[in-house]
Amino acid sequence: MRVKGASASNNKRKKLFSITKGYWGQRKNVYRRAREAYLAALSRAYVDRKRKKRDFRRLWITRISAAVRAEGMSYSAFMNGLKKAGININRKMLSELAIHDDKAFRELVSKAKAAL
């Protein structure tokens, strides 16, 4: 008697189609296209998890730069001044200070200027 794999195949197919539900065209209901789309999506998700970190760092730097320019200083000079002043604060927190706490950020800028 031969082994029939219909139930396993159906379950595998059903699982893939439930994952690709909402994709466009054949990518949601043709097994080969759905599998291709799914594997591509997994690959992009992996890459974009890395890209997300780069994108946020760029955003924080842009925000800090804009806030520092308003105080008459460049971003690189500001970061160098902070380093020389011995102030270790990450870019995420600096951008949050620039947005939400103007007074504290101005104080950091003055300390950075003094250290140069």
N, C-alpha and C positions, 0 to 999 in steps of 0.2 A: 504494500500500500504506500502511495507516495504522500509526502507532506504537502499540504496546501497552505500557502502563506497569505491568503486573501485578507484575513482579518488584520494581520500585522501590517500589510501594505496599506490597507484602508485607514488604519489608525495613524500610520506615518503621514499619509497624504492629508488626512483630516487635520492633524496637528499643524502641518505646514500651512494649510489654507487658513487656519484660524489665526496664525501669526501674520500672514500677508493680507489679511482682511483689510480693505480700505486702500490697497494699492491700486494703481490705475491699469486698466486694460487687462491683458493676459497675465500680467504680473500677479494677479490675485487668484486666478482660477485655472491656469494651465500649469501642471506640475513642474515642468522643466523651467519655464519662465519664472514661476514663483520661487523656485529654489535659487535661481540665478540672482533674482532681486533680493532675496533674503540674505544670501551670502555677501552680496555687495553692501547691503545695509549694515550688516555686522561689521564689515571692514571699515565703513565710513564712521560708524559709531565709535570704534576704537580710535581712529585717527582724530576725530573731533573731540574726544575726551582730552587728548593732548593739546589740541588747538585751543580749547576753552581756556586753559591756563595762560597761553600766550595772549589771547584776546583780552582777558581781564587785566593782565599786567599792562598791556598797551593803553587800556582805558584809564587805569589808575595813573599812569605816567602823564597822559594827556590832561587829566583833571588837575594834577599837581602842578604841571607846567603852566596851565592857564591861571591858576591861583597865584603862583609865584611871580608870573609876569606882571600881574596887577600890582604886586609889591615892588616892581622894578628890579627883578633879578631873573637870571636864567635858571632853567631846571638843573642843568649840570652843576652850576655854581652852588645852587641850593643844596643839592645832594652832597657835594664835596664839603660844603660848610658844616652840614650835619655830621658828616663822618669825622671831620677834624674836631668838632665840638664834643664828640663822644656820645652823640645821641643816636641810639639804635632803634629805629621805628620803621616798620615795613611800609611799603607803598600803599597797601590797602588801607591801613590806618591813617596814613597821611592824606589820602584822598577823602576819606570820611571826615577828617578834621577840616579839610579845606571846604567841604560842602556844609557841614553842620555846626562847626565851632570856629568861627572866624577869629575870635580873640586868641585862642590857643595857637592857631596856625600862624597868626602874625607874630606871636612870641617866638615860635620856632624859626620863623624867617629872620627875625632880629638876632637870635642866637647864632644862626648860620652865617649871617653877615659879619657878626663880631668875630667869629672864628677864622674868617678868611684874612 
